[in-house]
Amino acid sequence: MHATAPAPDRRSTLLFGRPGSHDDAQRLGEAVARTWHTTPYSSQPDIPLSIVASLALIPVKDHPGDIARTINEACDQHLVRGLREVWIHHWAQRPELAPAFAPMMAWLTKKVPSDLARSVRKVVETCLQHGLLEMTGSSDPGERSQVDVLSWTLTELRSPGARQRLGEFHTPPQVSQLIANVAVDGLPPAGERFLEPAGGSGGLFRALAQRLRELGGDPADYEWVLVELDGLAAAAAAVNAIVWGLGPRVVVARGDALRDPQVAERAGAAGVQLRAERDSILARVATIEGVRRVIDLVERAAEGHLP
Ligand SMILES: C[S@@+](CC[C@H](N)C(=O)[O-])C[C@H]1O[C@@H](n2cnc3c(N)ncnc32)[C@H](O)[C@@H]1O
């Protein structure tokens, strides 16, 4: 990887010490929105939200300093490629969530021009300076569930008019925690389902997951079903489900919970289908790779290169 220019040390420089509070997450969201609004792409909130999500989803955990260094040394286009690879990794791991992710991945399916790649770098640098990797980079899902960075980022990126129209005022985290503590006063049996019919980015699920952990449970033992009208909020919820360690039984349905009561059921069935398709693709790739290796072996044997 090549650095674009000899740059000053842009290592993950925290502005506010060790991050992790809701105030830190809010400051991050505000800073991302401010940075994005200085770019020519300010009318596309999906891009900075996708950048924050992609950085939060980097699968290598517990090494924020090394990751920041790699990012800082990459040129703009390699940085974009890295963000795209994180999405592809999670598409392969969690195909049932891919339809919900889609609005955040769309811009990465096209060629990214150099001025957009420069704008992407600005947002990435803002995220590093505000400690995003420290907020989401632990291998412990409980640590990663301290805050909802995507909720703050999405809220800050919306125009006040859009916020009003969507009624998108996510419940303050302290209030969600209070609700979760009252709703769950003993550890529910494993397999129980939690349902959020107007779920936003999943703030209530975060509070419930933390409550379950507090009671000695593991959120991954439960089923989580969320319906959300807005595509970006639903995408944020799907990302959060992974970041917060909600486990393998998560359904995020984009739709109208009032007008279409079957929307979650259909999304769940589609998810089962998508997992089966993913498995079949991987099996075919494995078969092709196996055949390729056998051919290679035969050729080496024919040429007398085998012991
Ligand atoms: C006030 S926010 C609350 C979000 C979340 N429950 C929380 O506590 O943070 C309301 C959310 O519900 C979504 N919403 C509103 N009407 C809906 C509907 N009929 N079906 C699904 N989602 C809906 C909005 O897009 C918005 O994200």
The ligand as an ORCA input file, in Angstrom:
! r2SCAN-3c Opt
* xyz 0 1
  C     -39.000      7.529     17.342
  S     -38.023      6.405     16.377
  C     -37.740      5.161     17.606
  C     -36.676      4.182     17.216
  C     -36.344      3.142     18.275
  N     -37.506      2.336     18.603
  C     -35.756      3.770     19.497
  O     -36.378      3.644     20.549
  O     -34.670      4.348     19.432
  C     -39.242      5.776     15.357
  C     -38.732      4.926     14.220
  O     -39.805      4.162     13.739
  C     -39.794      4.156     12.331
  N     -41.185      3.951     11.919
  C     -42.210      4.835     12.002
  N     -43.352      4.264     11.575
  C     -43.054      2.986     11.223
  C     -43.802      1.891     10.712
  N     -45.108      2.010     10.452
  N     -43.186      0.714     10.476
  C     -41.861      0.583     10.742
  N     -41.085      1.586     11.214
  C     -41.675      2.782     11.467
  C     -39.189      5.479     11.928
  O     -38.587      5.432     10.658
  C     -38.177      5.714     13.051
  O     -36.894      5.224     12.724
*
